[in-house]
Amino acid sequence: MNLRAITTHRLLAVCIVVIVLGATGAAIAIAGGGPTLPPRKPLATVVRDAVRAPEVPGVTARIKFTNKLIDSSSLQGSDPLLTGAGGRVWISGDRVRLELQSDAGDAQILSDGKTASLYDAANNTVYRATLPREEGAREAKERKGPPSLARIQKGLNRLMQRANVSSARPSAVADRPAYTVRVGPKHDGGRLGAAELAWDAARGVPLRGAVYAEGNPSPVLELEATDISFGAVPASTFDAKPPARAKRVTLDDGKPGERSRKGRRDRRPVTGAAAVDRAVPFSLSAPGRLVGLPRQEVRLIDHEGRPGAVVTYGRGLGGIAVIQQATERSDRSERGKRDRMRDLDLPKVSINGATGEELDTALGTIVRFSRGGVDYTVLGSVPPAAAEAAARGL
């Protein structure tokens, strides 16, 4: 992925779209009258009832998106992806259309279950990506049917070995009786405090998703349904298209095969420091340890035919990833400069003599710098000091 061509604004947009799609991908429950709190039940029972609930054929809803990842003093304008906004969502089967509205322009997400696109009007750019897919997952689910109560409890027991999981708390969201569950890491959580999910007590589908930073009682990311209705959604609703002159960016990690230096598509992913070093047109930096964390994986990545590398250190959310790619001359074009003028006002940091940029968010830190014709991006759910130390260790 060319991270100098994709500005910090765009990098954040790509991260946020994953969270937004994850919170809305299943569906949103139907509207109803005044909420009555549902009865208390064991978590396993509540989960069983949710997975066995009748499938909703379609949803039209108004939503509220909250984003407090970045301090408001660093933001310019009112981009809905970075400042939060109200909007609408339509869902029918695997098809999703989500819109966020603001004075600076709308943001729109479209997905058919296989691919996803994000149109950012503030930058007049469309980002496209292929969604991960489990081979045969749907067929296996249909053969086995819904899981039993014992199987659900077994899965929860495994989860509770690695995370703190609350009981199913009776609540009300969007005037619907709901259950809310909070999950937080037991260790290696980085700056993540917890995540919450609320779903309709009768329909078993999500109404609210929220992410909390460590030590902060208010969510830093939240997507919540506020006014919703149940019914078939016309297929034409999902035919929305961005402007013809919008810039197109394809995001792809190169799977199932990685593209080699000569542009051929190989059958297997290229992993390992030696193999990746041979495949990229620059000298790979992948020390065995970085800020005390052992190296875990080195993998070749691909963005529009240009090879790069991602190196990971440590395990869990407290780990660090380093992305490397050769600097592209076109990044210095006048158009690129104009794009960056609309970007965040980021502080500068010195990385062994090179000048870089640092983005400190509530959930983690991103440090970017260039040296010797290579662009480096260091990111992780760690404080700025740890990210800076990792950058200096490359």
ABEGO torsion letter per residue (X at the ends): XBAAABBAAAAAAAAAAAAAAAAAAAEBBBBBBBBBBBBBBBAAAAAAAAAABBBBABBBBBBBBBBAABBAAABBEBBAAAAEBBBBBBBBEABBBBBBBBAAEBBBBBBAGABBBBBBAAAGBBBBBBBBBBBGAAAAAAAAEBBBAAAAAAAAAAAAAABBBBBBBBBBBGGBBBBBBBBBBABGAEABABBBBBBBAAAGBBABBBBBBBGBABBABBBBBABBBBEBBBAAAAABBBBAABBBBBBBAGOABBBBAAGBBBABBBBEAAAAAAABABBBBBBABBGGBBBABBBBBBBGGBBBBBBBBEBEAABBBBBBBBBBAAAABAAAAAAAAABBBBBBBBBGGBBBBBBBBAAEBBBBBBBGGBBBBBBBBBBAAAAAAAAAAX
